[in-house]
Amino acid sequence: MPDDNSQQLISGGHLVAKALKAEGVEVIYTLCGGHIIDIYDGCVDEGIEVVDVRHEQVAAHAADGYARITGKPGCAVVTAGPGTTDAVTGVANAFRAESPMLLIGGQGAHTQHKMGSLQDLPHVDMMTPITKFAATVPDTARAADMVSMAFRECYHGAPGPSFLEIPRDVLDAKVPVDKARVPAAGQYRASTRSAGDPEAIEKLADLLVHAEKPAILLGSQVWTTRGTESAIDLVRSLNIPAYMNGAGRGTLPPGDPHHFQLSRRYAFSNADVIVIVGTPFDFRMGYGKRLSPDATVVQIDLDYRTVGKNRDIDLGIVGDAGLVLKSVTEAVSGHAFNGYSNGGASKHKEWLDELRAAEQTAIEKRLPNLKSDASPIHPYRLVSEINEFLTEDSIYIGDGGDIVTFSGQVVQPKSPGHWMDPGPLGTLGVGVPFVLAAKQARPDKEVVALFGDGAFSLTGWDFETLVRYNLPFVGIVGNNSSMNQIRYGQAQKYGLERERIGNTLGDVHYDKFAQMLGGYGEEVRDPADIAPALQRARESGKPSLINVWVDPDAYAPGTMNQTMYK
């Protein structure tokens, strides 16, 4: 006689939920559709929260944001056709930002394949170039197995997104429990942490020991690998100036003697050894051309394909940033370089003093604008006030073009993992979904988000989602009624008479928008009112928008130096 287990049936949607649970997924972000509702039913049974948003792009961005905050993969579930295509931008952003997430999309039934079923599109073909793995679930019994496979692929090399489409009949059908493979939690993927080639580690240790003017850039992979402590130990034990970008910001707190921000170009032009950690030689690095041609350049990355791309290097190490940096520190303090920590690092003092002087010069150059009482408000004054407003527990999110470029020079998160920006795809509209993910994942943290008015417009309706889920945050809109980063480029290329083509927005009162949706809103025109308005937003206990009217004719240096305008 067959045992009782063989008579128990389980649906595809419930198998998906079991696989999500095994991965540790606590929440899915979604916009409902008839193709995918059996996943919801499974999530209810597995205790996974279902968070419904107003646009699938928001769902995908939120899954990306959740992964960045928690270190666990995020998950978004969308319906077929336009549901999946709406999520493409969020997946693409996660792809360039190396963020592990799974997008599950619906699909018409296998029995209607190529018949023109509702919302039928070749999703896998569209998703393949922007994911690490994209596939169709072919059979109900394979549903959990394929979800686990997709998560495993998220961590091949540098992390990134995966995509699964699940036909409606596959999702809704039921199969005997003993016919379905349900991988056990923690038993279907291995650790990907690698400390790199031991010989390369010893060589890097030797380079740093003998360097006269070393510098290190700590990129997003330092946070991705949770290598903060290893990075701190290295720079302090070897007395190396550290620059941080992306999610690496906050690795060292502001005021730390090894924390540098505004002298990076000077350092990279004059250093004799430069270590680039978890950052590709892409447009943010001038494709590697901003590094001194005379410097010894070392690149550390999770992805072999990134190392040495666009610029020759003297040493490349493929591995986990945290483990690699820890191994280098141990090599320096070990037998090969014994005694270095007992005074050898002091030789870098003059170099650090030289860089600190360059930092101070840059600060003094900006100081009049940082303290400006002008109206319309100078963007530097706004971001300076925001920087002063942040606490140790404030997660800062930047969503915009020119206004966020200003903030990148001034705003300094106080702790690791407290900075979020789109990443190298430069996607506008990540702000509200990142707030959603950050506040859900870390309700104990304050979330502060700066939006450009153009960026907020893209996904701003999900402010209502934040109200509905009672997720308070302090939001600021730097409002210049323009897409100012593009406006600057047009003025440079085509003259002032054509600077306003296709980039001018209406004078929108985002404070009233917030109030209309049940949040806190306030308008600011006088710079003296910024700090009190931020404090009132904090105390409101609501999702908030402080609408700050900023000078439309002030441009960030980063905007004016963009290579596309040269």
N, C-alpha and C positions, 0 to 999 in steps of 0.2 A: 504494500500500500504506500502511496506517496505521503511524505510527512506533511504536517500542517503548514510548514513554511512555504512549500511549493504552491499552496493554494492562496497565499497572501499576494495581492496585486498592488502595484504601485505605479503611479503615472509618471510621465516624463518630467512634468513640472516639479513634482515632489522629489524626484531623483536629482534634479538641478539644485533644489534647495538643500538637499543633504550634502551635496558636494560643496556648495557655498559654505555651509556650516563647518564642514571638515577643514576648509581653508581658513576659518576664523572670521569670515565675513559677518559683520553685525548689522549692516544696513545696505539696502540697495536703493539707488536713485532711479526714478522711473517716470514715464508719462504713459498712461494706460493705453492699451490697445487690445483688441479681441484676440490677437495671435498669442499673447503672452500671459494671460491672466492665470493660467494654471501654475505658473511660477509664484505668483502672489499667494495662491492657496497653500503651496508648499512652504513658503517663507513664514506664513502664519503658524503653521505646525512646528517649524524649526526654531521659532523665536527670533527670526530676522526681521528687523524693522523695514517697512516699505514706505519710502519717502517720495511723495508725488510732487512733481514740479510742473512748471508751465511751458517748458520748452526742452526738447531732448538735448540741445547743446548744453543746457544747464546740468542735466543729469550726467552727461559725460564729463564735464568739467568738475563736477562735485566728486565723482568717483576718482578722478585724478587728484584732486585736492585732499581727499580722504587718505589716499595712499601716501602722499607727501607728509601729512601730519602724523599718521599712525605707524608708518613703516610696514603696514600690511596692504595687500592689494585691494583697490576699490572695485566696485561693481556697479554698472548701470545696465538697466534692462529697458529696451525700447521695442516698439512694434515694427512691423515690416515697412518697406517702401520709404515714405517720407519720414517715418520715425527713425529709421536707421540713417538716412541721409542727413537728417538734422543733427545727428550725433557725430558726423564725420569730423567737424572742426575740433570737437573736444578730444577725440581719439588722436587726431593729428598733432594736437598740442602736447598730449601725453607722450607721443612718440618722440618728438624732438626734445622734450624735457626729461626723457628717460624715467617715466613714472609708470609703475606696474598697475594695470587695471584691466578688467575684463568687461567688454561690451557684449551683451547678449541681445541679438536681434531676432524678431519673428520672421517667419517666411510662410508662404502659402503651402498647402498640403502637398506631399509627394504625389498624391493621386491626381493633382491638378498641374503637375510640372509642365512648363512651357505652354499652358493653355490660356494664360492671361488671367490668372487669379488676382483677387484684390491685393493691391500693393506689392505685387511681385516685381522684384528687381534682382539683378546679379550682385547681391551684397558682398559675397566673398571676393569676387573680382575687384570690386571697388575698394575693399578694405585691405587687401593683401599688401599694397605698397606702403601703407601707413601703420602696419602692425607687425609684431614679431611672429604672429601665428594667426591664420584665419581659415575657418573650416565650417562645413555643414555637419550637424549631428545626423547620421544616416539612419539611426534606429533607436527606439526608445530605450532599449536595454543598455545602450552606449552613452546615454545622456550624462550621467554622473562621471563616467570615465573621461568623456571628452572635456567636461568642465575642468577636471583635475589636470588633464593634458594641457589645456589652455593656460592655466595658472603656472604650470611648470615651464612653459615656453616664455612666460613673462620675465623669467629670471635667467634666460640664456644670454650670457655676456652682460652688457649694461641692461638694466630693466626697461620694460616698456609694455605697451598694451597688446592684448589679444582680442580676437573677435570670434564669436560663434553665432551662426544662425541656426535656428531650430524650427523646422517645418511644423505647422500647426497640428497635423495628425501625429507626428512623432511626440510632440509635447503633451498632447491630450490622451494618447493611448496608454493603456495599462499593461504591464508585464508582470509575471511572477517575480517576487523579490529575489529568489535564488537564481534567476536568469540574468540579473543586472549586476554589473561590477560597480561597487561603491567603494572607492579607495578610502582607506582609513586615514584619519587625521595624522599628519606628521610622517606618513609612511610612503608617500608617492613622489616626493622630490627631495633631492639631496642639498646639502649646503653648497653654495657657490663661492664661499669665501676663500680667497687665495692670497697668500702673503707674497706672491711674486717669485721670480727666479732668485735663489739665494746669492748667486754670484753678482747679479745686478744690484741687490740690496747692499752688499759689501762695497761695490763700486760707488754707489750713491753716498754711502756713509763717508767714504774716503774723499769724495768731491766736496761734501759739506764741511768736513773737518779742515780741509786746506783752502776753502774759499775765503777770499778777503771781503767780498761784498755779495753775500748770498741774498736771495729773495725767494719767497714762496707764494704761490697763488692757491688758495684753498677754495675749490669749486663745489658745485652741488653734490658731487659724489661723496664728499666728506660727510654730509648729512645723510645721504641715501644709505651709506654703509654704517651710519651711526659711529663714525670715527672721530668724533669731536675730541675726546680725551687724548687719543693718540696724537692728533694734530697739535693740541696744546702742549703736550709733553715734548714733542719734537722742537717746536719753535722756542720754547723756554729753555730747554737743555742746551740747545746750540745757539741761542741768542740770535734768532733769525727774524727779520721783519716779515710780517704776514699780511697779505691782501686777500680779501674774500669777495666772492661774487655769487650770484644766484642763491640757492639754498644754503651755501656755505657761509653766508653773512650771519653774524652772531656767534661764530665759532669762538672768537675772542670777544670779550665785552668791551664797549667803549671805555677808553681810558687805560686799557692794558698797555704796558710799554711796548708790546710787540704788535699791537693793532694799528694798522695804517690803512688809509683810504684814499686820500687825495694826491698822493705822490707816486701813484703806480707807474705812470708813464716815465717819470724821472728815474724810478728804480729800475724799470725794465730797460732803460737806455744806458744805465751805468753799472748794473750788476755784472759780476763775473760768473756766477752760477745762478740759474733760474730754474725753479722746480714748479711745474704746472700740474696740479692735482685735480683730476676729474673735470676738466674743461677742455673742449676741443678747440683747435685753431680755426674758429669760425669768424664771422663778422665782428663779434664782440672782442676778438683778439687781433683784429686787423689781419686775419688769416696767418698769424704768426709773424707778420712783418714788423710789429711793434716791439719785438724783442731784439736786443742788441745783437748784431751779427757776430760780435766778438765773444758773446757769452756762451758758456757751456749750458745747454738746455736739456732738461730732463722732463719727461712726460710720464705721468702715472694715470692709468685709466682702466676701467673695468672691461672696455671693449678693445680688442686687438686692432680693429679696423680704424680706430680713432688715433692711435699712437703713430706719430710721424706723418699724419695727413696734413697736407698744405704747407708743411715746413719741415726741413730736415731737423733731426734731433741728435744729440750726442749719446743719450741713453733713454731707452723706453722700458717701462715696467708695466706689465699687464697684471692687475690684481685688485683686491679690495683695498680702498684707500686707507681705511683704519688699520688694517693688518700690515700693509706695506710700511706706513709711517711708524707704526710701533716697532716693526722689525729693524728699521733704519736706526731708530733711537737706541734699541738694544745693541745693535752692531757698534754704534759709536761708544757706548759705555762698556762694551765687552772687551775681550782680550786684544782685539786688533787695534783699538784706539784708546786703550786704557789711559786715564789721566786727563783726557780732553775736558771732562766736566769739572775738573779741578782748576780751572783758570783759562783754558784754551778759548772758551767762548767769549771771554772779555775783549778779545781783539776786534769784535764787531761793534764795539761801543761807538766809535767814531762814525761808522757807517749808519748806525741807527740815529745818531744825533744829526747827521747830514740829511737823512730822510725826514726827521721830525721838523727840521727847519723848513724843508720844502713843503711839508704839510701846513705849517703855520703861515707861510707866504700865501698859499692857496686859500686858507681860511680868511686871512686879512683882506684878500682881494674881494671875497664875497661878502664880507661883514656888513658893508653899508646896505646891501639888499636883504641880508638876513634879518636886519633890524629895521628895515624901511617902514616908515609910517605912511607911505604913499597910498593913495586910493585912485583907481582900482589897486587892489592888493598885489604886491609883487609875489610871484610864486615862491621865491626863496623864503620870504617871510612866512608864508603858509606852511611850507614843509619844515621850517625851523621850529615853528610852534608845535607841529605834530611830533617832531622828535623830542621836544621837551615834555610833551604830554605822555609819551610811552612809559610804561612801567616794566619791571622785570617780567611780568606775566602777560604783556601785550604782544599778541601775534599781529604783525603788520602785513597787510596785503596791498599791493600796488596794481592798479588796473587802469592803464591809460598810456598815452604817448608822451607828449612833452612834459606834462605835469609830473608823471612818474619818473621821467628822466631827471628832473630837478630833484626829486626825492632820493634818487639813488646816490646823489652826492652828499646828502645831508642826514637822512634818516638812518639811524644805527640801532638795529635790534639789540636788546640787552642780553639775550640768551640764544643758544643754538636752536634751530628749528622754528624760529619766530619771524621768519621772513618768507613771504610767498609772492612770486611774480609769475607771469605766463611762462617764462623761459624763452629759448631762442626762436620759437615760431612767432613771437611777438603778437599773440592773439589778444585782441581787445574783447572784453566781456567776461573775463574769468572771475571778476571781483565778487559778484553776488554768489555764484556757486562755490567759490573758495570759502567765503564767509560761512555758507551753509555747512560745508564739510568740516571746517575748522571748529565751529562752535558746537556741532554735534559730537565730534570726536573728542574735543577738549572743553567741555562746558565750564571747567574751572578757570579757563583762560579768558582774558579780555581780548576781543578781536577789534582791530582798528583798520579800516580800509579807506584808501584814497583812490578816488575815481576821477578820470577825466570826464567831462560831460558827454563827449562822444562815446567813450567806452561804456559808461553806465547805461546809455540808451539801448545797447545791444541786448542785454539780459536783465535790465532793471525791473521788469515786471515780476520777477521772482523775489523781489523785496517782499511781496505779499506772502510768499512761502515762508520767509523768515518770521513774519508777523504771525502766520498761522501756526507755526511750530514753536513760537515764543522763544526766539533765538536773538537776544539783544546783542547789538554791536554798535560801535561808533563809526559812522560813515561820513566821509567828507567828499564833496564834489568840488573840484577846482574848476570853476565854470568860467570859460572865456568865450562861450558861444561859437567855438571853432574847433575844427580838427587841426590844431595849431602846428603839429609836427609836419604835416603835409603842406600846410599853408606856407611855412618857411621855405620849403623846398621849391614850391612853385614860384615864390617871389624871387628866389635866387636864379632859377632857370629861365623864367619867362618875363620877369619884371613886375613891378608893383601893380601895373594896370591889369594883370591877370592873376594876382595872388589869391583872389577870392573865388576862383572858379571851383565849384564842387566840394568846398570844405567849410562852408559857413552854416552854422546851426542857429536855431531860434533861441531867444532868451527864455529858457525854461526854468521855472521855479521848482527845483527838485525838493526843496523843503516842503512845499505844499503837496507834492506828489507823495512824500513820505507820510504826511498827515492824512491824506485821503485814504491810504492803505492801512491806517491804524498804527503807524509808527510815530516817532518824534522827529520834528523838522524845525529848522531855524535858518534864517538868512543872515549872512554876514557881509558887510561892505567896508567896515572899519577894522583895520588890523588889530586894534586894541580889543576888539570883541571876539577874536578867534578863541583864545584860551578859555574865557568864561563859557562860550557856546559849547566847546568840547566837553567841559566839565558838566554842563547841564545835560548833554547827551549821555554821558557816562552815568549820571545819576537817574536818568529817566527810566532805566531798566527796560528799554524798548529798542527794537531796531531803529536806527536813526540816520538822518541825512542832514548834515550842515552844508548848506549851499553857500560857498564862498566865491564871490565875484573877483576873479583875478585879472591882472593886466593882460589883454590879448596881444600886446606888442612886446612882451618879454619872452625870450626863447632860451631854453636850456643850452649850455655849451655842448652837451652831447648831441642835441638836435642839430646845431650849427656845424658840427664836425662829422656828420654822417657821410660816409663815403659815396652814397648814392647821389649826393648833391654836388660832388666835386667834379 
